[in-house]
Amino acid sequence: MKRFASVARVVRVVHVTKALCALLMLGFAQAHALPPQRLVLEYDMSYNGTAMAQVVDRLEHDGKTYFLSEEVKGKGLYALARSGAARRSARGTVGADGLKSLEFRDKRGNAPENMARFDWDKASLIQGQEGKGEAKPMPAREPLSDRLSFLWSFAFLPADAARPGKEIRAVLTDGKGLSTFRYVVSAVEMLNTPAGMLQTVKLVKRRESGDDRATEIWLAIERDYLPVRILVVEKDGSRIDQILTRMGA
């Protein structure tokens, strides 16, 4: 009887272990779940509380490659001040480490378009206007991305990539040059948006010496950690606030 009891205990332990493994694997799969293959985020942008522009971001991906586009159209007096819309785009690959940029483009009104091309095999980066860019070595230590891909990168990373208290470092290109950023993930907070009440984590930029701009980014926890609000505060206190108004396919 003791032998049978011992066998029964072993069987129970095996079953419990299998169940725990299954739960862990399910949690891992959920942490790595990808956002919808087609997604549109619409935002209202304001300047010191006055409507400034509408921002429309679009994502397309197949789990291996991605394409992002962003269009900014001015409203009211800001529409008259702009010579056409501002457009940014980014494309690259999707991997276990998230998004890896291959090309970034930034076109603002009638100004020349700036671009960045990433050659990961040669560890080189070309930045500047088309045909005028110069290849330079990629930064060796910090993660490298473009400014648009970085905002969407958390939707393709495990959930703990944006856990409260974590510091996030990145070197980002805008097609003209490189900037190094450090963000700290603050506590979870509820954010009231025109698209509804959202549970979020907030990324707060660490300001380095000589940095005259504060930046905060809110990511929606239950919406694949997508960016739902971006607040920039200039040195003079001016506030540029971009907040989600609609999310859809």
Secondary structure, DSSP 8 states (H G I E B T S, - for coil): -HHHHHHHHHHHHHHHHHHHHHHHHHHHHHHT----SEEEEEEEEEETTEEEEEEEEEEEE-SSEEEEEEEEEE-THHHHHSSS-EEEEEEEEEETTEEEEEEEEEEETTS--EEEEEETTTTEEEEEETTT-EEEE--SSS-EEEHHHHHHGGGGS-GGGG-TT-EEEEEEE-SS-EEEEEEEEEEEEEEEETTEEEEEEEEEE---TT---EEEEEEEGGGTTEEEEEEEE-TTS-EEEEEEEEEE-
